[in-house]
Amino acid sequence: MDWFCIAVACVGIAQALLDCWTYVLTLKVLGVLAFIRFVLLPADCDLTLFLFKRFGAPVESLEGRVVWITGASSGIGKALAIRLARARVRVAISARSVEKLNEVKQKCIEAGGLEDKDVLILPFDMVQYDQHQSAFDKVIEHFGELDILVCNAGRSQRGRWEMIDLGVDRDLFELNVFSLIALSRRVVKYFLEKGKGHLAVTSSTAGKLGAPMSASYTASKHALQGYFDCLRVEKAGCGLDITMFCPGPVDSNLLNVCFTEERGKELGQERKGRRMSAERCADLFAVSIANKLSEVWVADQPVLTMYYLNQFVPSLMKCALQVLPLKAIMKLRDGRDDATRLTGAEGKKES
């Protein structure tokens, strides 16, 4: 009888433990689902940036710093310059067009109530390497220091993988990769002597995923990830901070001036569809800089989910991209589902 009572008691205890475990598991599942539904899905940036946006250092903590932005005449670079100026950051802005830079300078002054001397215009062509040192010297001469270099200059590209002229690859790497690395190396030497400094680099979704119809552009962004990830590890403990900023589709004139399959030919088209505004993108970029985040992802859904899938289940994500129709991917990316038109190859017979 005693053994029977003990057995019954053990069964009762086991049942209670099982019920408790089931209850806890259910709460965890519900918690995860709620987190996904109300936090991850509405978010337009990765979880780390999401939290720092709400609880981290504000952009205004950068007040008084000197930031040099390349590719600042339009798009993300222009919006970032204005956002930083609003936080009373002193900015040097570079691009080829003096006229556009003057427009950006005026907007910066108006946005932050800055003085004329707080915004320095440095017009030059990034691929003219002999101009890098003189441009850097002007920043130091004007402000007396440099705290942050934003490597934002670059162009996109559309073209069929097998049809891209090798000259396009060379030209695009010259601008998107080698010019940024050359300028960064000059500035990094200064940062290392100074004992502190910050590099912020505009990468892309294409720096993490294989973006179709953009082989040269995708490769250039992967190259940037490699270069600067190496630098981060190599100079750990030297006071050098590096932020890799990886945005998804952003409202800009990117398609209008992007490379195609043919050397010297621009696409001359406009993006369509819903995409993140350059202003929102720049605000998130500024937050990531203020908090010295190593790598951030910025994109609307479903692109943000694609980031996560590629990070945690890469084989599954790569299989999914092979199954999805090319038209659907291009529609998501550029708002157009005619891939041929996005190569600048209208009227040409597909191979």
C-alpha positions in Angstrom: 0.0 0.0 0.0 2.9 2.3 0.9 4.5 1.7 -2.5 1.2 2.4 -4.3 0.9 5.7 -2.5 4.4 6.6 -3.3 3.9 5.8 -7.0 0.7 7.8 -7.1 2.5 10.8 -5.5 5.4 10.5 -8.0 2.9 10.5 -10.9 1.2 13.5 -9.5 4.4 15.4 -9.0 5.6 14.4 -12.6 2.2 15.6 -14.0 2.5 18.9 -12.0 6.1 19.4 -13.3 5.0 18.6 -16.9 2.1 21.1 -16.6 4.4 23.7 -15.2 6.9 23.1 -18.0 4.2 23.3 -20.6 2.9 26.5 -19.1 6.3 28.1 -19.1 7.0 26.9 -22.7 3.7 28.3 -23.8 4.5 31.6 -22.2 7.9 31.6 -23.9 6.4 30.8 -27.3 3.8 33.5 -26.9 6.5 35.9 -25.8 8.6 35.2 -28.8 5.6 35.5 -31.2 4.6 38.8 -29.5 8.2 40.1 -29.8 8.3 39.2 -33.5 4.8 40.7 -34.2 5.1 43.9 -32.2 8.9 44.6 -32.3 10.7 42.9 -35.2 8.1 43.1 -37.9 7.3 46.8 -37.5 11.0 47.7 -37.1 12.9 49.2 -40.0 16.3 48.3 -38.6 18.1 45.5 -36.8 17.4 44.8 -33.1 20.6 46.4 -31.8 20.0 49.6 -33.6 16.3 49.5 -32.7 17.3 49.4 -29.0 20.0 52.1 -29.3 17.6 54.3 -31.1 15.4 54.3 -28.1 17.8 53.9 -25.2 21.2 54.8 -26.5 23.1 58.1 -27.0 21.2 60.6 -29.0 22.6 62.1 -32.3 22.9 65.4 -30.4 25.8 63.8 -28.4 27.9 64.4 -31.5 27.5 68.2 -31.1 30.8 70.0 -31.9 32.4 67.0 -33.6 33.9 67.3 -37.1 32.5 64.9 -39.6 33.7 64.6 -43.2 31.1 63.0 -45.6 32.0 61.9 -49.1 29.2 61.5 -51.7 27.3 64.3 -49.9 25.6 66.0 -52.8 22.5 63.7 -52.9 20.7 60.7 -51.4 21.9 59.3 -48.1 25.0 61.5 -47.9 23.0 64.7 -48.4 20.4 63.7 -45.8 23.1 62.6 -43.3 24.9 66.0 -43.6 21.6 67.8 -42.9 20.7 65.5 -40.0 24.1 65.9 -38.4 24.0 69.7 -38.9 20.7 69.7 -37.0 22.6 68.2 -34.1 25.1 71.1 -34.5 27.8 68.9 -35.8 30.5 70.6 -37.9 30.6 69.0 -41.4 32.9 68.8 -44.4 31.0 67.7 -47.5 32.5 66.3 -50.6 31.3 65.4 -54.1 32.0 66.5 -57.7 29.3 69.1 -58.1 30.0 72.5 -56.4 26.5 73.7 -57.2 24.9 70.8 -55.4 27.3 71.0 -52.5 26.4 74.7 -52.1 22.7 73.7 -51.9 23.5 71.1 -49.2 25.6 73.6 -47.3 22.7 76.1 -47.2 20.3 73.4 -46.0 22.8 72.4 -43.3 23.1 76.0 -42.0 19.4 76.4 -41.9 18.8 73.0 -40.2 21.2 73.5 -37.3 21.6 77.3 -37.1 25.2 76.8 -37.9 27.6 79.5 -39.0 29.1 79.6 -42.5 32.5 78.3 -41.1 30.8 75.2 -39.6 30.2 73.7 -43.1 33.2 73.2 -45.4 32.7 72.4 -49.1 35.4 70.1 -50.5 34.6 69.4 -54.2 36.7 66.7 -55.8 36.5 63.5 -57.7 37.1 60.5 -55.5 38.9 58.5 -58.2 41.5 61.4 -58.6 43.7 60.0 -55.9 46.2 62.8 -56.1 43.5 65.1 -54.6 42.9 63.1 -51.5 45.8 64.5 -49.4 45.0 68.1 -50.3 41.4 67.6 -49.4 42.3 66.0 -46.1 44.8 68.8 -45.4 42.0 71.4 -46.0 39.7 69.7 -43.4 42.5 69.8 -40.8 43.5 73.4 -41.7 39.9 74.6 -41.5 38.6 72.7 -38.4 41.9 71.9 -36.7 40.8 68.2 -36.4 38.7 65.4 -37.8 36.7 63.0 -35.7 34.7 61.0 -38.1 35.0 60.1 -41.8 31.9 58.9 -43.6 32.8 56.9 -46.7 29.6 57.2 -48.6 30.6 57.9 -52.2 29.6 55.3 -54.7 27.2 54.3 -57.4 25.1 51.3 -58.1 24.8 49.1 -61.2 22.4 46.9 -63.1 23.3 44.2 -65.6 23.1 40.6 -66.5 26.1 38.7 -65.0 27.4 37.2 -68.2 26.9 40.4 -70.2 28.8 42.9 -68.0 31.8 44.5 -69.7 34.9 43.9 -67.6 35.5 47.7 -67.8 32.3 48.2 -65.8 33.7 46.0 -63.0 37.0 48.0 -63.0 35.3 51.4 -63.1 32.8 50.5 -60.4 35.5 49.0 -58.1 37.7 52.1 -58.7 34.9 54.3 -57.2 33.1 52.1 -54.8 36.1 50.3 -53.3 39.6 51.6 -54.1 38.9 55.3 -53.8 37.3 54.8 -50.4 40.1 52.6 -49.2 42.7 55.0 -50.5 41.1 58.0 -48.6 40.5 55.9 -45.5 44.1 54.8 -45.3 45.2 58.4 -45.2 42.7 59.3 -42.5 43.4 56.1 -40.5 47.0 57.1 -40.1 45.9 60.4 -38.7 43.4 58.6 -36.3 46.0 56.2 -35.1 48.4 59.1 -34.3 45.6 60.9 -32.6 44.7 57.8 -30.6 41.0 57.9 -31.6 38.8 58.2 -34.7 35.7 56.8 -36.3 35.1 55.4 -39.8 31.5 55.0 -41.0 31.1 53.2 -44.2 28.0 53.0 -46.4 27.7 49.3 -47.4 24.4 47.9 -48.6 21.9 45.0 -48.5 24.1 43.8 -51.4 27.1 43.7 -49.0 25.3 40.9 -47.1 23.2 39.2 -49.8 23.7 38.3 -53.5 21.6 41.0 -55.2 20.6 39.8 -58.8 21.3 41.9 -61.8 24.0 43.8 -59.9 27.1 41.5 -59.8 29.7 44.3 -60.0 27.9 46.4 -57.3 27.3 43.4 -55.0 31.0 42.4 -55.3 32.1 45.9 -54.5 30.0 46.1 -51.3 31.2 42.6 -50.2 34.8 43.9 -50.8 34.1 46.9 -48.4 32.8 44.5 -45.8 36.0 42.5 -46.0 38.4 45.4 -46.0 36.9 47.1 -43.0 36.1 44.0 -41.0 39.8 43.2 -41.3 40.8 46.7 -40.2 38.5 46.4 -37.1 40.2 43.3 -35.9 43.7 44.4 -36.8 43.5 47.7 -34.9 41.5 46.5 -31.9 42.5 48.5 -28.9 43.9 51.4 -30.9 40.9 53.7 -30.4 39.6 53.2 -34.0 35.8 52.7 -34.3 34.3 51.3 -37.5 30.6 51.3 -38.4 29.4 49.4 -41.4 26.0 50.8 -42.4 24.0 48.4 -44.6 20.8 50.0 -46.0 18.2 48.3 -48.1 16.2 50.1 -50.9 16.2 53.9 -50.2 14.4 56.7 -52.0 17.1 58.3 -54.1 18.3 59.0 -57.7 20.4 55.8 -57.5 19.0 54.2 -60.7 19.2 57.4 -62.7 23.0 57.5 -62.5 23.9 53.8 -61.9 26.3 51.8 -64.1 24.9 49.2 -66.6 26.3 46.3 -68.6 28.1 48.7 -71.0 31.1 50.9 -70.0 30.2 54.6 -69.9 26.5 54.0 -70.1 24.1 55.1 -67.3 20.8 53.6 -66.7 18.8 56.8 -66.6 15.7 55.4 -64.9 13.8 56.2 -61.7 13.0 53.8 -58.9 9.4 53.1 -58.2 7.3 51.7 -55.3 7.5 52.2 -51.6 10.9 52.5 -50.0 12.6 54.1 -47.0 13.1 57.9 -47.2 16.6 59.2 -47.3 15.8 61.3 -44.2 14.8 58.2 -42.1 17.8 56.3 -43.4 20.1 59.2 -42.4 18.6 59.5 -39.0 19.3 55.8 -38.3 22.8 56.2 -39.8 23.4 59.1 -37.4 22.2 57.1 -34.4 24.6 54.2 -35.3 27.5 56.7 -35.6 26.6 58.3 -32.2 26.6 54.9 -30.5 29.6 53.5 -32.4 27.8 50.4 -33.6 29.9 47.9 -35.5 27.4 46.9 -38.2 23.8 47.9 -38.6 21.0 46.8 -41.0 18.4 49.3 -42.2 15.5 48.3 -44.4 11.7 48.0 -44.5 10.1 44.6 -44.5 10.4 42.1 -46.0 14.0 43.0 -46.7 14.9 43.2 -43.0 13.6 39.6 -42.5 15.8 38.5 -45.4 18.8 40.0 -43.6 18.0 37.8 -40.5 17.4 34.7 -42.5 20.7 35.1 -44.4 22.5 35.6 -41.1 21.1 32.7 -39.2 20.0 30.2 -41.8 22.1 31.1 -44.9 21.5 27.9 -46.8 17.7 28.3 -46.5 17.9 31.9 -47.6 20.0 31.1 -50.6 17.5 28.3 -51.6 14.6 30.7 -51.2 16.3 33.3 -53.5 16.7 30.6 -56.1 13.0 29.7 -55.9 11.7 33.2 -55.9 11.0 34.6 -59.5 13.6 37.2 -60.6 10.8 39.6 -61.4 9.5 39.5 -57.8 13.0 40.2 -56.4 13.5 43.1 -58.8 10.1 44.5 -58.1 10.9 44.4 -54.4 14.3 46.1 -55.0 13.6 48.7 -57.7 9.8 48.8 -58.0 10.1 47.4 -61.5 9.6 43.8 -62.6 11.1 44.1 -66.0 14.7 43.0 -65.4 15.8 43.7 -69.0 14.9 47.3 -68.7 16.9 47.5 -65.5 20.1 46.6 -67.4 19.9 49.3 -70.0 19.6 46.6 -72.6 16.2 47.3 -74.1 15.8 45.9 -77.5 18.6 43.4 -77.1 17.9 39.7 -77.4 18.4 37.8 -74.1 21.2 35.2 -74.2 
